[in-house]
Amino acid sequence: MKFLVFGGGGRIAVLFAKLASPKHSVTSVVRNSKHDATLKSIGATPEVLDIEHATASQVLSLLKKTTPDVIVWAAAGSEGSAASMEAVDHQGARKVFDAAREANMKRVLVVSTIDARDGSLPYPKYYSEGSKLTSKTFQTAMPDYLKAKYAAEVALQASGLDFTCLRPGALTNQPASGALLGITEMARDGVTEVMDIGDMAAKLLPASRELVAQVLLASAEEPGTIGLTFQVMDGKKTVQEEIKKVVDEKIDVWKADYH
């Protein structure tokens, strides 16, 4: 397969390229050339395009130039900048989805986040009390990030693309050791009160970035994941076992959220 990875200089994207490049062709889209040496050393081909400022026609031209079988959206705006998050996490994603549809390149994998939802609505029914308390902190502390991620998911759902959307937990740099996919808790056991932002990261269930990269590749190789949105957490099962569970049971957290 030929992959085109947006956000190609990010840690998940680099891990994905390293994992996929021995068997597949990977082109990694970066905003500048500072990642070129790293990407080339792991077998990826860097392609410079600043998605935050790129026009729709520039994105479309890139897709036509690279002709990917699968597009991976793993880009993110600058942390702490509401404008950058809106420009990249939401509007950048929309540019890619629109270009993919116009170019008839339908297979898209998206890295989103847990708790990407309309925060003005009641909690999803599957949220435990601990998850509700954690969500309240998350939505209060990072409203712009979550708003942009949710808006991108709304656009993805309406795009007509053959998508798979991942919602990982609190990202870590730990090696992947096991997986838990599907509809999961957000928080560790024992959350009994609203916490401050400094304590939240320790309470969120973790997801190794390496695990997210593994799930991206496994999803690309399993057409049964098309149309599904599911959470990605560290767990005890293999990625293959958990992907099979998600596919067999058609687990879709988007539908569980209200839709």
N, C-alpha and C positions, 0 to 999 in steps of 0.2 A: 504493500500500500504506500501511497504518497501522502504524507501528512504536511499540512501547513499550520504552524503553531503561532498564534498571536500571544504577545507577552513572552516572547521566546527567551528573554534574558532573566526571567523570574526563576525562582528555585524549583518550583514544580515543573515548569517547562523544560529546564535544563535536565532534571532527573528523567523526565519523559523522553527527551531526545536521546539521552544516554541509553535508556532501556530499549527504545524502539529502533534506533539506527542500525544495529547489527542485521536486522531482517527487513527493515523498511527504509524508505527515503523520507528524510525529515528536513523541511525548510523552516527555520525559526525566524519570525518577524520581530525585529528589535528597533527601538527608537533611534539608536545611534550605533556606531561600530565598536564600542568599547567591549562588547561581548564576543567579538568575532573569533578571537584566539581560543576562548573556552569552547565555543560551539563547534568550531572546526576540529578541535582535539577529540571531541566525542562523536564525530561523524555527521554532524548537522551542517546544513548550508545556511549561513546568515543572510537575511534580506532586510535592508533598512527601510522602515516606514514608520513614522511617528503617528500612531493611530489616533492620538488625541487631536491632532491638527490636520490629518489627512482628509481629503475630500472623498465623497462617495465614488467618484470616477477613478481616483487613485487606488482605492481598495479593490474595485472591480478589475482594474488593469492588473493588479498584483495577482488576483485569483486566476485571471486568464493566462498570465505569464507562467504561473507555477502549476496549474491544472491539478490540484490535489484531489485525492479520493476522499480524504477526511480533513475537515477543518477543526482545529482545537482552539477554543477561546479560553485563555488563561491569563489575560491581561488585567491589570488593576491600576487605578489612578494613584496619585501621590497621597500617602497616609496623612490625614489631618486636613486635606484640602477638599472642601465640599465641591468646588468648581471642577477640580480634576476628577473626582469620583464620578460626577455626573457626566463629564466629557468622555471618560474612558469606560468606566464600568457599565454605564447605561448607553450613552450615545455611540460610543465606539463599538459596543456589541451590536447595536442596531445597524450600524454601517456594514458590519461583517455579515449579519444575517440577511440584510437586503441584497448585498452583492452576491452572496451565495445563492440566493433564490434567483436573481437575474441571470447568473452564470450557469444555473441548473446544476450546482454542486451541492447536493442536498444533505450529505452526512456531516453533522456538526456535533462536537462534544464540548460541553461548557462546564467550567469550574465556577460554581456560585458559592454560597455559604449557608450554614445553618441559620434558621430563623429569618430567611428571606421571605417576608410575608407583609401583608398590609397591617401595620401596627395599630391602625385605628379600629380594627375588627376584633372580636373576641378571640381568645386563644384557641388554636385547633383542639379538637376533642382528645387527641392522643397525648397532649401535653400533661405531664404530671405536675403536682404542686411545685416540685423542685425546678422543673423546666420553666414553669410560669414565672417563678421568682427570678431565675437566671435570665429569661427573655426580657423581663422588665428592666433589668440592669443593662442588658445589651442594647435594647431599643432606645434607652435614654442616653447611653454613652456614645453610640455610633449611629445616630439616625440617618445621616447622609449616606453612609456606606450601605446600610441595609435598604434604604429607599432606592438607591441606584441598582443594587443587585436584584431587588424585587422587580423593578421596572424592566430590567433586562430579561428576567424570566417571563414576564408578561408578554414582551415582544417575541421571545422565543416560542412560547406556546401558540402565538398567532401567526408564526412565520410560514407554516407549511413545510418546514424542513424535517429531515429525519434526524432528530436530535436525541442526545442523552445528556441529562443535566445532573451534575454531582454537587451535593451540599456537604462539604467536609466540616468536621468539628474544628476545635482550636488547633491550628497548624503547628507542628513541631518539626525539628530537624532530626528526630530519632530515626534509626533504621526501621523499616517496615518489619513487623513481626507477626501480624495477624490482622484479620479484617472483620468488621461488623457493618453490613450494608442494609439499607432498607429504611424503615421508620423507626427511629431510635429516640432515646432520651437525649436531651441537650446537656444535662448536668450530671455530675457525680452524685452518688447517694449522700444524703445528709444535708442538703441545702434546705434551710428552714426559714430564711429571711432574705429580704432584698439586700444585696451586697454593694459595695462601692466598686468602681471599675478596676481598682488595683487588685481586688480579690477575685474578680470574675474569671480571669484566664485560668486560674488554678482550679476553678470549679467546673469549667466547661469540659466535656469529654474530648479527648485529644484525637487528632488524626495526623499521622506522619505524612509529611510531604511525599516521601518515597512511596507510601501506600497509595496516595492519590494518583501519582504517576502510574502505578501498576493498575489501578482500577480504570484509568483512562484507556490504557492499551487493551485491557481485557474487554472493556465495553466496545471499543472499536472493532474488535475481533468477534463480538457476539451480537448479531443483528437483532436478537430478542430484546436488547436493551433500548431499541428505538422507541421513542415516545415516553420514556420513563424518566422521572426525577427521583433520586434517592439519596439518602444521607450516607456519608462515609466516615466511619470511626475506627479507631484501633480496636481490634477484637482478638478472638481466639481461633477463628476458622481461616481457611485459605481464601484467597481472592476468588479462585475458581468455584469453590463451594458456595460462597456468598453471591456471586454473580448468578449462578444457577438458581439459587433460592429466589432472588429478585425476579429473574425471568420467569421461572415456573409459577410463581405466585402473582406475577404482574404487579409488583409493589411500586406504587407511585405516590410519593409524598405530596406532590402538587394536588392531586385529587383529594387526598386526605386532609389537606389544609382548608378546604371549603368548596373546591371547584367540581 
